[in-house]
Amino acid sequence: PGPSQRNHADLMSDESSILHLYRRLVRLRRRSPALSLGSFDLMALPEGLLGYRRTSGDERWSVIINFTDRTIDVGVDQGWPWSATRVEVSSDRTGEGAPFAGRVGADQAVVIRH
């Protein structure tokens, strides 16, 4: 898309734009010691997913990114049960504020609080 479709005014008015996603991610990172300074551990996940954990004290987060064009089941989390989680940021806003369902949609990224 050209500048007539991708410009600051259009991005500002579109709550689903990449601009708003970046702002939500930066705001969350600034509020969270774990996301900004915590330990970093890669997660073992199915092919097509990249995930990592950030921890600091009692604060625990998982970030999972799906690089495929299909929904992928993450599987059972042996260390930190998904049942006690909350999706804080989702790249497409799907599931935000709800417990993580254990699936990441096509081209979706999620930031999960444990």
HELIX and SHEET records of a PDB file:
HELIX    1   1 HIS A    8  SER A   13  1                                   6    
HELIX    2   2 ILE A   18  ARG A   31  1                                  14    
HELIX    3   3 PRO A   33  LEU A   37  1                                   5    
HELIX    4   4 TRP A   82  ALA A   84  5                                   3    
SHEET    1   A 5 SER A  39  LEU A  42  0                                        
SHEET    2   A 5 LEU A  49  SER A  56 -1                                        
SHEET    3   A 5 GLU A  59  ASN A  66 -1                                        
SHEET    4   A 5 ALA A 109  ARG A 113 -1                                        
SHEET    5   A 5 ARG A  86  SER A  90 -1                                        
SHEET    1   B 2 ILE A  72  ASP A  73  0                                        
SHEET    2   B 2 ARG A 103  VAL A 104 -1                                        
END                                                                             
